[in-house]
Amino acid sequence: MAIRKKKTPVHRSIKKRSLPIRILRFILFAHLWFWGIIAFLCLLYSLVNPPLTPLMISRWIERGYQIQDHEYIKLERIPPRTQNMLIALEDGNYYKHFGFEWSMIKEAHRRNQKSGKIRFGASTISNQLARSLFLTTHRNYFRKYLEIQVTIIMEALMSKKRMLELYLNYIEWGKGIYGIETASYAYYGKSCSKLGRTQSMKLISIITNPIKYTPQTYHKSPSARARYAMLQRYF
């Protein structure tokens, strides 16, 4: 009587091996789709202005902030002194780097490791624009991971001047207030092109915490007072 050899369940082993491959393939295609969408939007936003941003939508849904009428202003109409004030406080090497300040990143990582949670950032203007225009402001490592990718794509496809223009027009400047022109009208009743030196300094001093403070209450914030004092010293 012939002895029948037991068949090895090859199909099971193939399935076990193919599962990690399928997961890796899904991750790869998800990244390719994400990169493609961001690249398309970067090219689009190089020519047209976004009607809404994820930041605006998330603030409206999560906190109920009604979006105020958005006033847009071209970069050339924003006084160079105002632009320089903002760059000096937020990202002194903005026109020199490719989206990242590595020394600041290392220091922020060290401090976050010590505190046990994400409390400190090393965000450049490019990083801040990436999350204002394409992501959210929620602090977690996954958002930071996406932010890195968005920043690289923006830096590759958009000019520095266009990025700065979008930054000045779309970052948060109060409850439902987005952009320097909207903020200028909301707080001073006039265009930012007509603001005086002191008004511009107060407006720029509050952007680290624009929900809690205004140009009229900036003095209640230690960080805003320090930023204002720095601007007074150099501008």
Secondary structure, 3 states (H helix, E strand, C coil): CCCCCCCCCHHHHHHHHHHHHHHHHHHHHHHHHHHHHHHHHHHHHCCCCCCCCHHHHHHHHHHCCCCCCCCCCCHHHCCHHHHHHHHHHHCCCCCCCCCCCHHHHHHHHHHHHHHCCCCCCCCCHHHHHHHHHCCCCCCCHHHHHHHHHHHHHHHHHCCHHHHHHHHHHHCEEECCEECHHHHHHHHHCCCHHHCCHHHHHHHHHCCCCCCCCCCCCHHHCHHHHHHHHHHHHHC
